[in-house]
Amino acid sequence: MSEAASRAGDVVRHALYEDALAILMATLFVAFGLVMYTEAVLVTGGTAGLALLLHHATGTGFWLVFSALNLPFYLLAAHRMGIGFALRTFAAVSLVAVFTALVPRWVAFARLDPLFATLVGGGLMGVGLLMLFRHRTALGAVNIVAMHLQERWGIRAGYFQLGLDLAIFAGAFFLLEPRNILLSVLGAAVVNLTLAINHRPGRYMGMS
């Protein structure tokens, strides 16, 4: 048996700079997708979806609502997944909050087709979340629970999140047009299928 094969079951940990670069790029992807959803008046799932709903309802900046909603869950993250996981999650949430405030200063949409925003914005968020998951990082309470269930019980993170997302979209019926709600559901499918297809136990063993 080769040395590589004998080490196949070993945990390969990411270097600190690898975690930092991955979190930076992943949060930028997620933030860009969220800005597209904000512009197209769409919602997504998880804590970010709740923050978008409150943003649409109150006009309060998404970055502020998103930061506030996540504050109670850092202790849960530390207790369930370790202090390193909690710190990385805090960094990711903070970066998404900062980037969602900055991206509109860097990019302006003269025209943004809602279907395009749904597919591309959802794809960006899905890839960003996938990168965060692979570096043992979450982006809010729903991600924390989803990752814990996958690691403990083998429940796919993407499928678990999809079920919770549908419950969040039920609340959107009071705020959004029916077409926007349907597009938001499609976007949630894009995000969560990206995770379900690519984030499977045993497929990627890198951890940090």
Buried (B, 14 or more C-beta within 10 A) or exposed (E): EEEEEEEEEEEEEBEEEEBBBBBBBBBBBBBBBBBBBBBBBBBBBBBBBBBBBBBBEEEEBBBBBBBEBBEEBBEBBBEBBEEBBBBBBBBBBBBBBBBBBBBEEEEEEEEBEBEEBBBBBBBBBBBBBBBBBBBBBBBBBBBBBBBBBBBEEEBBBBBBBBEBBEEBBEBBEEBBEEEBBEBBBBBBBBBBBBBBEBBBEEEEEEEB
